[in-house]
Amino acid sequence: MTNFSTESTKESINTTIDSATENSALICSWIKAQFSYMVFSARRSQGISQAELSRLTGIDRTTIVKLEKLQRDPSLDVMIILIKVLKLDFNILDLINSFPYDLSGGKKDDS
């Protein structure tokens, strides 16, 4: 029977957990940045001011400003409202798959 209480096994598990946590944080930051860019681009291309978007959504204008400038993370409710109002084509799996880095280390090879 394998002894899972050895120090090397504990270290390996902790390293794996730390790596997964770090990768998750990177992907979350990537998704938030992509979403913010999508909101900015859609709003501008539809000719909607931040004040008008605020009126249409009920989201405070300063929240929209900070979201677009990557100074504030959107809550799930805010994301859903903006996706609906701006008719965004937001597919989280596509964003995850387009993450530009190989999570095992380094930039993805585009070949």
Biopython code that builds the backbone (N, CA, C, O; Angstrom):
import numpy as np
from Bio.PDB.StructureBuilder import StructureBuilder

atoms = [
    (1, "MET", "N", (0.836, -1.182, 0.000)),
    (1, "MET", "CA", (0.000, 0.000, 0.000)),
    (1, "MET", "C", (0.886, 1.252, 0.000)),
    (1, "MET", "O", (1.884, 1.308, 0.719)),
    (2, "THR", "N", (0.523, 2.244, -0.798)),
    (2, "THR", "CA", (1.301, 3.467, -0.922)),
    (2, "THR", "C", (1.039, 4.373, 0.273)),
    (2, "THR", "O", (-0.099, 4.528, 0.715)),
    (3, "ASN", "N", (2.105, 4.965, 0.785)),
    (3, "ASN", "CA", (1.987, 5.890, 1.903)),
    (3, "ASN", "C", (1.893, 7.313, 1.345)),
    (3, "ASN", "O", (2.874, 7.848, 0.830)),
    (4, "PHE", "N", (0.711, 7.918, 1.449)),
    (4, "PHE", "CA", (0.480, 9.254, 0.901)),
    (4, "PHE", "C", (0.833, 10.367, 1.883)),
    (4, "PHE", "O", (0.573, 11.538, 1.609)),
    (5, "SER", "N", (1.408, 10.019, 2.997)),
    (5, "SER", "CA", (1.702, 11.050, 3.986)),
    (5, "SER", "C", (3.163, 11.475, 3.955)),
    (5, "SER", "O", (3.609, 12.198, 4.846)),
    (6, "THR", "N", (3.914, 11.047, 2.956)),
    (6, "THR", "CA", (5.314, 11.450, 2.883)),
    (6, "THR", "C", (5.416, 12.929, 2.548)),
    (6, "THR", "O", (4.507, 13.520, 1.963)),
    (7, "GLU", "N", (6.535, 13.505, 2.930)),
    (7, "GLU", "CA", (6.750, 14.941, 2.680)),
    (7, "GLU", "C", (6.784, 15.247, 1.182)),
    (7, "GLU", "O", (6.251, 16.272, 0.758)),
    (8, "SER", "N", (7.395, 14.388, 0.379)),
    (8, "SER", "CA", (7.485, 14.658, -1.060)),
    (8, "SER", "C", (6.104, 14.625, -1.712)),
    (8, "SER", "O", (5.827, 15.413, -2.616)),
    (9, "THR", "N", (5.242, 13.725, -1.263)),
    (9, "THR", "CA", (3.884, 13.660, -1.799)),
    (9, "THR", "C", (3.111, 14.913, -1.418)),
    (9, "THR", "O", (2.398, 15.483, -2.244)),
    (10, "LYS", "N", (3.250, 15.343, -0.170)),
    (10, "LYS", "CA", (2.574, 16.569, 0.271)),
    (10, "LYS", "C", (3.065, 17.772, -0.533)),
    (10, "LYS", "O", (2.276, 18.624, -0.941)),
    (11, "GLU", "N", (4.384, 17.830, -0.755)),
    (11, "GLU", "CA", (4.951, 18.929, -1.542)),
    (11, "GLU", "C", (4.412, 18.927, -2.965)),
    (11, "GLU", "O", (4.067, 19.974, -3.512)),
    (12, "SER", "N", (4.343, 17.750, -3.551)),
    (12, "SER", "CA", (3.840, 17.611, -4.913)),
    (12, "SER", "C", (2.381, 18.056, -5.007)),
    (12, "SER", "O", (2.004, 18.760, -5.944)),
    (13, "ILE", "N", (1.581, 17.657, -4.062)),
    (13, "ILE", "CA", (0.167, 18.051, -4.039)),
    (13, "ILE", "C", (0.043, 19.557, -3.877)),
    (13, "ILE", "O", (-0.745, 20.194, -4.575)),
    (14, "ASN", "N", (0.818, 20.134, -2.958)),
    (14, "ASN", "CA", (0.770, 21.582, -2.732)),
    (14, "ASN", "C", (1.210, 22.356, -3.974)),
    (14, "ASN", "O", (0.631, 23.392, -4.301)),
    (15, "THR", "N", (2.236, 21.848, -4.666)),
    (15, "THR", "CA", (2.701, 22.493, -5.897)),
    (15, "THR", "C", (1.613, 22.446, -6.963)),
    (15, "THR", "O", (1.387, 23.433, -7.663)),
    (16, "THR", "N", (0.945, 21.318, -7.088)),
    (16, "THR", "CA", (-0.139, 21.169, -8.058)),
    (16, "THR", "C", (-1.280, 22.126, -7.746)),
    (16, "THR", "O", (-1.820, 22.770, -8.646)),
    (17, "ILE", "N", (-1.644, 22.220, -6.486)),
    (17, "ILE", "CA", (-2.718, 23.133, -6.068)),
    (17, "ILE", "C", (-2.320, 24.577, -6.330)),
    (17, "ILE", "O", (-3.123, 25.356, -6.843)),
    (18, "ASP", "N", (-1.083, 24.946, -5.982)),
    (18, "ASP", "CA", (-0.612, 26.308, -6.217)),
    (18, "ASP", "C", (-0.631, 26.647, -7.706)),
    (18, "ASP", "O", (-1.038, 27.742, -8.093)),
    (19, "SER", "N", (-0.190, 25.708, -8.536)),
    (19, "SER", "CA", (-0.166, 25.912, -9.977)),
    (19, "SER", "C", (-1.582, 26.079, -10.535)),
    (19, "SER", "O", (-1.827, 26.957, -11.362)),
    (20, "ALA", "N", (-2.506, 25.239, -10.084)),
    (20, "ALA", "CA", (-3.901, 25.331, -10.539)),
    (20, "ALA", "C", (-4.514, 26.662, -10.123)),
    (20, "ALA", "O", (-5.247, 27.281, -10.895)),
    (21, "THR", "N", (-4.216, 27.099, -8.907)),
    (21, "THR", "CA", (-4.746, 28.371, -8.414)),
    (21, "THR", "C", (-4.189, 29.526, -9.240)),
    (21, "THR", "O", (-4.925, 30.440, -9.615)),
    (22, "GLU", "N", (-2.898, 29.484, -9.520)),
    (22, "GLU", "CA", (-2.266, 30.533, -10.319)),
    (22, "GLU", "C", (-2.841, 30.549, -11.738)),
    (22, "GLU", "O", (-3.154, 31.615, -12.268)),
    (23, "ASN", "N", (-2.978, 29.380, -12.348)),
    (23, "ASN", "CA", (-3.547, 29.289, -13.698)),
    (23, "ASN", "C", (-4.977, 29.800, -13.727)),
    (23, "ASN", "O", (-5.374, 30.502, -14.657)),
    (24, "SER", "N", (-5.740, 29.454, -12.721)),
    (24, "SER", "CA", (-7.128, 29.913, -12.641)),
    (24, "SER", "C", (-7.184, 31.434, -12.549)),
    (24, "SER", "O", (-8.018, 32.066, -13.199)),
    (25, "ALA", "N", (-6.313, 32.016, -11.756)),
    (25, "ALA", "CA", (-6.273, 33.472, -11.619)),
    (25, "ALA", "C", (-5.904, 34.133, -12.944)),
    (25, "ALA", "O", (-6.472, 35.164, -13.307)),
    (26, "LEU", "N", (-4.952, 33.540, -13.667)),
    (26, "LEU", "CA", (-4.564, 34.085, -14.969)),
    (26, "LEU", "C", (-5.722, 34.048, -15.954)),
    (26, "LEU", "O", (-5.985, 35.028, -16.651)),
    (27, "ILE", "N", (-6.411, 32.914, -16.007)),
    (27, "ILE", "CA", (-7.537, 32.779, -16.932)),
    (27, "ILE", "C", (-8.661, 33.740, -16.545)),
    (27, "ILE", "O", (-9.268, 34.360, -17.418)),
    (28, "CYS", "N", (-8.941, 33.868, -15.261)),
    (28, "CYS", "CA", (-9.992, 34.801, -14.812)),
    (28, "CYS", "C", (-9.658, 36.229, -15.214)),
    (28, "CYS", "O", (-10.525, 36.963, -15.689)),
    (29, "SER", "N", (-8.407, 36.624, -15.027)),
    (29, "SER", "CA", (-7.995, 37.979, -15.421)),
    (29, "SER", "C", (-8.141, 38.168, -16.927)),
    (29, "SER", "O", (-8.584, 39.221, -17.384)),
    (30, "TRP", "N", (-7.772, 37.159, -17.688)),
    (30, "TRP", "CA", (-7.895, 37.186, -19.153)),
    (30, "TRP", "C", (-9.355, 37.368, -19.556)),
    (30, "TRP", "O", (-9.664, 38.209, -20.399)),
    (31, "ILE", "N", (-10.253, 36.588, -18.963)),
    (31, "ILE", "CA", (-11.674, 36.651, -19.306)),
    (31, "ILE", "C", (-12.241, 38.025, -18.954)),
    (31, "ILE", "O", (-12.986, 38.607, -19.743)),
    (32, "LYS", "N", (-11.898, 38.546, -17.780)),
    (32, "LYS", "CA", (-12.395, 39.865, -17.366)),
    (32, "LYS", "C", (-11.910, 40.957, -18.316)),
    (32, "LYS", "O", (-12.670, 41.858, -18.673)),
    (33, "ALA", "N", (-10.653, 40.878, -18.722)),
    (33, "ALA", "CA", (-10.111, 41.874, -19.650)),
    (33, "ALA", "C", (-10.800, 41.775, -21.010)),
    (33, "ALA", "O", (-11.140, 42.795, -21.609)),
    (34, "GLN", "N", (-11.002, 40.566, -21.492)),
    (34, "GLN", "CA", (-11.678, 40.378, -22.778)),
    (34, "GLN", "C", (-13.123, 40.884, -22.709)),
    (34, "GLN", "O", (-13.610, 41.519, -23.644)),
    (35, "PHE", "N", (-13.795, 40.598, -21.603)),
    (35, "PHE", "CA", (-15.174, 41.060, -21.436)),
    (35, "PHE", "C", (-15.225, 42.587, -21.434)),
    (35, "PHE", "O", (-16.079, 43.181, -22.092)),
    (36, "SER", "N", (-14.323, 43.215, -20.703)),
    (36, "SER", "CA", (-14.292, 44.679, -20.653)),
    (36, "SER", "C", (-14.082, 45.274, -22.037)),
    (36, "SER", "O", (-14.721, 46.261, -22.401)),
    (37, "TYR", "N", (-13.178, 44.665, -22.808)),
    (37, "TYR", "CA", (-12.945, 45.140, -24.166)),
    (37, "TYR", "C", (-14.187, 44.954, -25.034)),
    (37, "TYR", "O", (-14.521, 45.817, -25.846)),
    (38, "MET", "N", (-14.870, 43.821, -24.859)),
    (38, "MET", "CA", (-16.093, 43.565, -25.632)),
    (38, "MET", "C", (-17.158, 44.618, -25.328)),
    (38, "MET", "O", (-17.830, 45.104, -26.237)),
    (39, "VAL", "N", (-17.312, 44.969, -24.051)),
    (39, "VAL", "CA", (-18.296, 45.981, -23.653)),
    (39, "VAL", "C", (-17.940, 47.319, -24.295)),
    (39, "VAL", "O", (-18.790, 47.970, -24.902)),
    (40, "PHE", "N", (-16.683, 47.721, -24.157)),
    (40, "PHE", "CA", (-16.231, 48.989, -24.729)),
    (40, "PHE", "C", (-16.471, 49.019, -26.241)),
    (40, "PHE", "O", (-17.037, 49.978, -26.767)),
    (41, "SER", "N", (-16.036, 47.963, -26.931)),
    (41, "SER", "CA", (-16.167, 47.910, -28.394)),
    (41, "SER", "C", (-17.623, 47.928, -28.838)),
    (41, "SER", "O", (-17.985, 48.657, -29.762)),
    (42, "ALA", "N", (-18.453, 47.132, -28.185)),
    (42, "ALA", "CA", (-19.870, 47.065, -28.561)),
    (42, "ALA", "C", (-20.558, 48.398, -28.294)),
    (42, "ALA", "O", (-21.330, 48.882, -29.122)),
    (43, "ARG", "N", (-20.279, 48.977, -27.152)),
    (43, "ARG", "CA", (-20.903, 50.259, -26.811)),
    (43, "ARG", "C", (-20.530, 51.319, -27.833)),
    (43, "ARG", "O", (-21.392, 52.055, -28.314)),
    (44, "ARG", "N", (-19.250, 51.399, -28.166)),
    (44, "ARG", "CA", (-18.787, 52.403, -29.127)),
    (44, "ARG", "C", (-19.354, 52.138, -30.522)),
    (44, "ARG", "O", (-19.812, 53.066, -31.190)),
    (45, "SER", "N", (-19.328, 50.885, -30.965)),
    (45, "SER", "CA", (-19.805, 50.579, -32.321)),
    (45, "SER", "C", (-21.313, 50.783, -32.454)),
    (45, "SER", "O", (-21.817, 51.019, -33.552)),
    (46, "GLN", "N", (-22.030, 50.691, -31.334)),
    (46, "GLN", "CA", (-23.475, 50.920, -31.357)),
    (46, "GLN", "C", (-23.826, 52.390, -31.098)),
    (46, "GLN", "O", (-24.999, 52.762, -31.066)),
    (47, "GLY", "N", (-22.798, 53.212, -30.915)),
    (47, "GLY", "CA", (-23.025, 54.642, -30.705)),
    (47, "GLY", "C", (-23.700, 54.968, -29.383)),
    (47, "GLY", "O", (-24.461, 55.930, -29.289)),
    (48, "ILE", "N", (-23.424, 54.174, -28.370)),
    (48, "ILE", "CA", (-24.044, 54.367, -27.052)),
    (48, "ILE", "C", (-23.007, 54.986, -26.109)),
    (48, "ILE", "O", (-21.896, 54.472, -25.976)),
    (49, "SER", "N", (-23.368, 56.067, -25.472)),
    (49, "SER", "CA", (-22.470, 56.684, -24.491)),
    (49, "SER", "C", (-22.512, 55.866, -23.199)),
    (49, "SER", "O", (-23.407, 55.046, -22.995)),
    (50, "GLN", "N", (-21.542, 56.104, -22.350)),
    (50, "GLN", "CA", (-21.545, 55.435, -21.047)),
    (50, "GLN", "C", (-22.780, 55.847, -20.244)),
    (50, "GLN", "O", (-23.370, 55.024, -19.543)),
    (51, "ALA", "N", (-23.167, 57.114, -20.346)),
    (51, "ALA", "CA", (-24.356, 57.585, -19.625)),
    (51, "ALA", "C", (-25.619, 56.889, -20.145)),
    (51, "ALA", "O", (-26.490, 56.512, -19.360)),
    (52, "GLU", "N", (-25.716, 56.721, -21.463)),
    (52, "GLU", "CA", (-26.871, 56.042, -22.041)),
    (52, "GLU", "C", (-26.891, 54.564, -21.651)),
    (52, "GLU", "O", (-27.948, 54.013, -21.344)),
    (53, "LEU", "N", (-25.721, 53.927, -21.664)),
    (53, "LEU", "CA", (-25.651, 52.524, -21.258)),
    (53, "LEU", "C", (-26.069, 52.379, -19.794)),
    (53, "LEU", "O", (-26.727, 51.409, -19.419)),
    (54, "SER", "N", (-25.689, 53.330, -18.995)),
    (54, "SER", "CA", (-26.089, 53.338, -17.587)),
    (54, "SER", "C", (-27.612, 53.418, -17.466)),
    (54, "SER", "O", (-28.221, 52.700, -16.673)),
    (55, "ARG", "N", (-28.214, 54.300, -18.261)),
    (55, "ARG", "CA", (-29.670, 54.448, -18.239)),
    (55, "ARG", "C", (-30.361, 53.169, -18.728)),
    (55, "ARG", "O", (-31.373, 52.754, -18.162)),
    (56, "LEU", "N", (-29.822, 52.556, -19.763)),
    (56, "LEU", "CA", (-30.429, 51.344, -20.325)),
    (56, "LEU", "C", (-30.325, 50.129, -19.399)),
    (56, "LEU", "O", (-31.190, 49.253, -19.404)),
    (57, "THR", "N", (-29.260, 50.094, -18.610)),
    (57, "THR", "CA", (-28.988, 48.909, -17.795)),
    (57, "THR", "C", (-29.290, 49.071, -16.307)),
    (57, "THR", "O", (-29.495, 48.087, -15.597)),
    (58, "GLY", "N", (-29.315, 50.311, -15.847)),
    (58, "GLY", "CA", (-29.450, 50.534, -14.410)),
    (58, "GLY", "C", (-28.127, 50.375, -13.673)),
    (58, "GLY", "O", (-28.093, 50.387, -12.443)),
    (59, "ILE", "N", (-27.048, 50.228, -14.415)),
    (59, "ILE", "CA", (-25.712, 50.116, -13.825)),
    (59, "ILE", "C", (-25.130, 51.515, -13.739)),
    (59, "ILE", "O", (-25.165, 52.265, -14.715)),
    (60, "ASP", "N", (-24.598, 51.870, -12.587)),
    (60, "ASP", "CA", (-24.031, 53.198, -12.389)),
    (60, "ASP", "C", (-22.959, 53.490, -13.442)),
    (60, "ASP", "O", (-22.157, 52.619, -13.781)),
    (61, "ARG", "N", (-22.954, 54.718, -13.950)),
    (61, "ARG", "CA", (-22.002, 55.095, -14.995)),
    (61, "ARG", "C", (-20.562, 54.914, -14.538)),
    (61, "ARG", "O", (-19.719, 54.489, -15.327)),
    (62, "THR", "N", (-20.262, 55.226, -13.284)),
    (62, "THR", "CA", (-18.886, 55.063, -12.797)),
    (62, "THR", "C", (-18.464, 53.590, -12.801)),
    (62, "THR", "O", (-17.286, 53.284, -12.985)),
    (63, "THR", "N", (-19.411, 52.687, -12.600)),
    (63, "THR", "CA", (-19.113, 51.256, -12.680)),
    (63, "THR", "C", (-18.732, 50.890, -14.108)),
    (63, "THR", "O", (-17.790, 50.130, -14.327)),
    (64, "ILE", "N", (-19.462, 51.430, -15.077)),
    (64, "ILE", "CA", (-19.170, 51.164, -16.491)),
    (64, "ILE", "C", (-17.797, 51.719, -16.862)),
    (64, "ILE", "O", (-17.012, 51.053, -17.537)),
    (65, "VAL", "N", (-17.512, 52.949, -16.415)),
    (65, "VAL", "CA", (-16.209, 53.570, -16.685)),
    (65, "VAL", "C", (-15.086, 52.693, -16.122)),
    (65, "VAL", "O", (-14.120, 52.392, -16.823)),
    (66, "LYS", "N", (-15.217, 52.290, -14.867)),
    (66, "LYS", "CA", (-14.170, 51.483, -14.222)),
    (66, "LYS", "C", (-14.042, 50.104, -14.866)),
    (66, "LYS", "O", (-12.938, 49.572, -14.984)),
    (67, "LEU", "N", (-15.150, 49.536, -15.274)),
    (67, "LEU", "CA", (-15.132, 48.241, -15.950)),
    (67, "LEU", "C", (-14.350, 48.346, -17.260)),
    (67, "LEU", "O", (-13.493, 47.511, -17.546)),
    (68, "GLU", "N", (-14.649, 49.370, -18.046)),
    (68, "GLU", "CA", (-13.978, 49.548, -19.327)),
    (68, "GLU", "C", (-12.490, 49.850, -19.174)),
    (68, "GLU", "O", (-11.697, 49.527, -20.059)),
    (69, "LYS", "N", (-12.108, 50.465, -18.060)),
    (69, "LYS", "CA", (-10.705, 50.800, -17.820)),
    (69, "LYS", "C", (-9.973, 49.706, -17.035)),
    (69, "LYS", "O", (-8.833, 49.898, -16.612)),
    (70, "LEU", "N", (-10.631, 48.563, -16.842)),
    (70, "LEU", "CA", (-10.074, 47.433, -16.091)),
    (70, "LEU", "C", (-9.733, 47.803, -14.652)),
    (70, "LEU", "O", (-8.808, 47.248, -14.060)),
    (71, "GLN", "N", (-10.487, 48.741, -14.101)),
    (71, "GLN", "CA", (-10.286, 49.152, -12.719)),
    (71, "GLN", "C", (-11.289, 48.495, -11.783)),
    (71, "GLN", "O", (-11.230, 48.674, -10.567)),
    (72, "ARG", "N", (-12.207, 47.735, -12.361)),
    (72, "ARG", "CA", (-13.218, 47.058, -11.560)),
    (72, "ARG", "C", (-13.611, 45.759, -12.249)),
    (72, "ARG", "O", (-13.824, 45.723, -13.461)),
    (73, "ASP", "N", (-13.704, 44.701, -11.465)),
    (73, "ASP", "CA", (-14.156, 43.417, -11.993)),
    (73, "ASP", "C", (-15.676, 43.397, -12.035)),
    (73, "ASP", "O", (-16.332, 43.818, -11.082)),
    (74, "PRO", "N", (-16.239, 42.909, -13.135)),
    (74, "PRO", "CA", (-17.705, 42.861, -13.216)),
    (74, "PRO", "C", (-18.263, 41.702, -12.389)),
    (74, "PRO", "O", (-17.697, 40.609, -12.371)),
    (75, "SER", "N", (-19.359, 41.954, -11.719)),
    (75, "SER", "CA", (-20.061, 40.860, -11.042)),
    (75, "SER", "C", (-20.811, 40.071, -12.110)),
    (75, "SER", "O", (-20.987, 40.539, -13.235)),
    (76, "LEU", "N", (-21.242, 38.893, -11.750)),
    (76, "LEU", "CA", (-21.985, 38.063, -12.705)),
    (76, "LEU", "C", (-23.266, 38.764, -13.139)),
    (76, "LEU", "O", (-23.625, 38.701, -14.315)),
    (77, "ASP", "N", (-23.969, 39.435, -12.217)),
    (77, "ASP", "CA", (-25.222, 40.135, -12.585)),
    (77, "ASP", "C", (-24.936, 41.223, -13.613)),
    (77, "ASP", "O", (-25.664, 41.361, -14.596)),
    (78, "VAL", "N", (-23.874, 41.994, -13.384)),
    (78, "VAL", "CA", (-23.521, 43.072, -14.310)),
    (78, "VAL", "C", (-23.160, 42.488, -15.674)),
    (78, "VAL", "O", (-23.553, 43.024, -16.710)),
    (79, "MET", "N", (-22.415, 41.394, -15.667)),
    (79, "MET", "CA", (-22.049, 40.757, -16.939)),
    (79, "MET", "C", (-23.293, 40.329, -17.714)),
    (79, "MET", "O", (-23.394, 40.576, -18.916)),
    (80, "ILE", "N", (-24.229, 39.695, -17.036)),
    (80, "ILE", "CA", (-25.446, 39.208, -17.701)),
    (80, "ILE", "C", (-26.241, 40.371, -18.285)),
    (80, "ILE", "O", (-26.709, 40.296, -19.421)),
    (81, "ILE", "N", (-26.395, 41.437, -17.519)),
    (81, "ILE", "CA", (-27.146, 42.608, -17.998)),
    (81, "ILE", "C", (-26.472, 43.196, -19.236)),
    (81, "ILE", "O", (-27.137, 43.487, -20.230)),
    (82, "LEU", "N", (-25.151, 43.370, -19.174)),
    (82, "LEU", "CA", (-24.435, 43.964, -20.306)),
    (82, "LEU", "C", (-24.468, 43.053, -21.531)),
    (82, "LEU", "O", (-24.595, 43.538, -22.655)),
    (83, "ILE", "N", (-24.356, 41.753, -21.332)),
    (83, "ILE", "CA", (-24.435, 40.805, -22.449)),
    (83, "ILE", "C", (-25.783, 40.930, -23.146)),
    (83, "ILE", "O", (-25.855, 40.943, -24.375)),
    (84, "LYS", "N", (-26.851, 41.022, -22.355)),
    (84, "LYS", "CA", (-28.199, 41.120, -22.937)),
    (84, "LYS", "C", (-28.413, 42.456, -23.636)),
    (84, "LYS", "O", (-28.856, 42.492, -24.784)),
    (85, "VAL", "N", (-28.104, 43.546, -22.957)),
    (85, "VAL", "CA", (-28.392, 44.875, -23.507)),
    (85, "VAL", "C", (-27.533, 45.165, -24.751)),
    (85, "VAL", "O", (-28.029, 45.714, -25.735)),
    (86, "LEU", "N", (-26.262, 44.797, -24.700)),
    (86, "LEU", "CA", (-25.373, 45.072, -25.827)),
    (86, "LEU", "C", (-25.374, 43.944, -26.867)),
    (86, "LEU", "O", (-24.711, 44.033, -27.901)),
    (87, "LYS", "N", (-26.136, 42.880, -26.569)),
    (87, "LYS", "CA", (-26.223, 41.714, -27.465)),
    (87, "LYS", "C", (-24.824, 41.166, -27.789)),
    (87, "LYS", "O", (-24.474, 40.938, -28.947)),
    (88, "LEU", "N", (-24.047, 40.966, -26.729)),
    (88, "LEU", "CA", (-22.685, 40.471, -26.892)),
    (88, "LEU", "C", (-22.684, 38.981, -27.206)),
    (88, "LEU", "O", (-23.487, 38.217, -26.670)),
    (89, "ASP", "N", (-21.782, 38.589, -28.069)),
    (89, "ASP", "CA", (-21.561, 37.179, -28.356)),
    (89, "ASP", "C", (-20.474, 36.720, -27.378)),
    (89, "ASP", "O", (-19.296, 36.653, -27.728)),
    (90, "PHE", "N", (-20.885, 36.412, -26.168)),
    (90, "PHE", "CA", (-19.951, 36.083, -25.093)),
    (90, "PHE", "C", (-20.021, 34.593, -24.806)),
    (90, "PHE", "O", (-21.013, 34.090, -24.279)),
    (91, "ASN", "N", (-18.948, 33.899, -25.163)),
    (91, "ASN", "CA", (-18.865, 32.463, -24.928)),
    (91, "ASN", "C", (-17.615, 32.200, -24.111)),
    (91, "ASN", "O", (-16.497, 32.290, -24.617)),
    (92, "ILE", "N", (-17.814, 31.875, -22.846)),
    (92, "ILE", "CA", (-16.676, 31.723, -21.939)),
    (92, "ILE", "C", (-15.735, 30.601, -22.368)),
    (92, "ILE", "O", (-14.525, 30.704, -22.167)),
    (93, "LEU", "N", (-16.270, 29.532, -22.954)),
    (93, "LEU", "CA", (-15.398, 28.438, -23.408)),
    (93, "LEU", "C", (-14.503, 28.887, -24.558)),
    (93, "LEU", "O", (-13.337, 28.500, -24.631)),
    (94, "ASP", "N", (-15.053, 29.705, -25.455)),
    (94, "ASP", "CA", (-14.229, 30.239, -26.536)),
    (94, "ASP", "C", (-13.107, 31.111, -25.985)),
    (94, "ASP", "O", (-11.978, 31.064, -26.474)),
    (95, "LEU", "N", (-13.423, 31.906, -24.967)),
    (95, "LEU", "CA", (-12.394, 32.752, -24.359)),
    (95, "LEU", "C", (-11.315, 31.911, -23.687)),
    (95, "LEU", "O", (-10.126, 32.197, -23.824)),
    (96, "ILE", "N", (-11.726, 30.882, -22.966)),
    (96, "ILE", "CA", (-10.749, 30.007, -22.313)),
    (96, "ILE", "C", (-9.864, 29.349, -23.365)),
    (96, "ILE", "O", (-8.647, 29.272, -23.196)),
    (97, "ASN", "N", (-10.469, 28.878, -24.446)),
    (97, "ASN", "CA", (-9.698, 28.220, -25.500)),
    (97, "ASN", "C", (-8.799, 29.185, -26.258)),
    (97, "ASN", "O", (-7.812, 28.764, -26.862)),
    (98, "SER", "N", (-9.126, 30.476, -26.236)),
    (98, "SER", "CA", (-8.287, 31.456, -26.929)),
    (98, "SER", "C", (-7.229, 32.057, -26.007)),
    (98, "SER", "O", (-6.487, 32.951, -26.416)),
    (99, "PHE", "N", (-7.155, 31.575, -24.770)),
    (99, "PHE", "CA", (-6.136, 32.045, -23.829)),
    (99, "PHE", "C", (-4.770, 31.862, -24.484)),
    (99, "PHE", "O", (-4.426, 30.754, -24.893)),
    (100, "PRO", "N", (-3.977, 32.952, -24.589)),
    (100, "PRO", "CA", (-2.771, 32.902, -25.420)),
    (100, "PRO", "C", (-1.572, 32.168, -24.829)),
    (100, "PRO", "O", (-0.526, 32.094, -25.474)),
    (101, "TYR", "N", (-1.694, 31.633, -23.640)),
    (101, "TYR", "CA", (-0.557, 30.956, -23.014)),
    (101, "TYR", "C", (-0.869, 29.505, -22.732)),
    (101, "TYR", "O", (-1.985, 29.151, -22.350)),
    (102, "ASP", "N", (0.131, 28.677, -22.925)),
    (102, "ASP", "CA", (0.057, 27.275, -22.563)),
    (102, "ASP", "C", (0.199, 27.228, -21.043)),
    (102, "ASP", "O", (1.194, 27.710, -20.501)),
    (103, "LEU", "N", (-0.759, 26.668, -20.369)),
    (103, "LEU", "CA", (-0.759, 26.691, -18.905)),
    (103, "LEU", "C", (0.369, 25.861, -18.301)),
    (103, "LEU", "O", (0.624, 25.945, -17.099)),
    (104, "SER", "N", (1.033, 25.077, -19.105)),
    (104, "SER", "CA", (2.186, 24.331, -18.586)),
    (104, "SER", "C", (3.450, 25.184, -18.675)),
    (104, "SER", "O", (4.529, 24.760, -18.262)),
    (105, "GLY", "N", (3.299, 26.403, -19.223)),
    (105, "GLY", "CA", (4.414, 27.339, -19.265)),
    (105, "GLY", "C", (4.688, 27.860, -20.658)),
    (105, "GLY", "O", (4.875, 27.083, -21.595)),
    (106, "GLY", "N", (4.713, 29.175, -20.795)),
    (106, "GLY", "CA", (5.068, 29.809, -22.054)),
    (106, "GLY", "C", (3.902, 30.148, -22.945)),
    (106, "GLY", "O", (2.756, 29.780, -22.685)),
    (107, "LYS", "N", (4.228, 30.861, -24.003)),
    (107, "LYS", "CA", (3.223, 31.303, -24.979)),
    (107, "LYS", "C", (2.872, 30.143, -25.895)),
    (107, "LYS", "O", (3.733, 29.344, -26.263)),
    (108, "LYS", "N", (1.578, 30.056, -26.264)),
    (108, "LYS", "CA", (1.132, 29.004, -27.173)),
    (108, "LYS", "C", (1.792, 29.172, -28.532)),
    (108, "LYS", "O", (2.031, 30.285, -28.999)),
    (109, "ASP", "N", (2.077, 28.042, -29.146)),
    (109, "ASP", "CA", (2.611, 28.037, -30.504)),
    (109, "ASP", "C", (1.431, 28.088, -31.460)),
    (109, "ASP", "O", (0.573, 27.207, -31.417)),
    (110, "ASP", "N", (1.366, 29.095, -32.320)),
    (110, "ASP", "CA", (0.245, 29.281, -33.239)),
    (110, "ASP", "C", (0.367, 28.445, -34.505)),
    (110, "ASP", "O", (-0.486, 28.541, -35.388)),
    (111, "SER", "N", (1.398, 27.636, -34.610)),
    (111, "SER", "CA", (1.575, 26.857, -35.842)),
    (111, "SER", "C", (0.641, 25.680, -35.928)),
    (111, "SER", "O", (0.675, 24.935, -36.907)),
]
sb = StructureBuilder()
sb.init_structure("model")
sb.init_model(0)
sb.init_chain("A")
sb.init_seg("    ")
for serial, (resi, resn, name, xyz) in enumerate(atoms, 1):
    if name == "N":
        sb.init_residue(resn, " ", resi, " ")
    sb.init_atom(name, np.array(xyz, "f"), 0.0, 1.0, " ", f" {name:<3s}", serial, name[0])
structure = sb.get_structure()
